[in-house]
Amino acid sequence: MIVTDTGSTKVQVMDAAQSLIKRGICFVGGHAMAGTQKAGVMAADKTLYESSPYFFDF
């Protein structure tokens, strides 16, 4: 099993992923090339990741 994320920041995500890694689950930090300058709940966009390139590194 491979688990990844779509967040732009990694420190907290990688800290949380340590429990997965210790159980032998492969975690790959990723980053979709999508987004806007807007922030907060009102800026949510359900189509944000459609057709967006996604980068990850093993």
C-alpha positions in Angstrom: 0.0 0.0 0.0 1.2 3.5 -0.8 -0.3 6.5 1.0 0.3 10.1 -0.2 -0.9 13.6 0.5 -1.8 16.7 -1.4 -0.7 19.4 1.0 1.8 22.0 0.1 3.6 21.9 3.5 5.3 18.8 4.8 6.6 19.1 8.3 3.4 18.3 10.1 2.4 15.7 7.5 5.7 13.9 7.6 5.6 13.9 11.4 2.1 12.3 11.3 3.2 9.8 8.6 5.9 8.3 10.9 3.3 6.0 12.5 2.5 4.6 9.0 6.1 4.2 8.0 6.8 2.3 11.3 4.0 -0.1 10.4 5.6 -0.8 6.9 3.2 1.4 4.9 4.9 3.4 2.2 4.2 7.1 2.6 5.2 9.4 -0.2 5.0 13.2 0.3 3.5 14.7 -2.8 2.4 18.1 -4.1 -0.2 18.8 -6.7 0.6 21.8 -9.0 -2.7 23.5 -8.3 -4.0 26.3 -6.2 -4.8 29.9 -6.0 -3.8 32.9 -3.9 -7.1 32.5 -2.0 -7.3 30.9 1.4 -9.9 29.7 3.8 -13.1 27.6 3.6 -14.8 30.1 1.3 -12.1 29.6 -1.3 -12.6 25.9 -1.5 -12.9 24.5 -5.0 -14.1 20.9 -5.6 -12.4 20.8 -9.0 -9.0 22.1 -7.8 -7.1 18.9 -8.6 -8.8 18.0 -11.9 -6.2 17.7 -14.6 -3.5 19.0 -12.3 0.1 17.6 -12.5 1.1 15.8 -9.4 4.7 15.4 -8.2 6.2 12.9 -5.9 9.6 11.4 -5.2 10.5 7.9 -3.9 
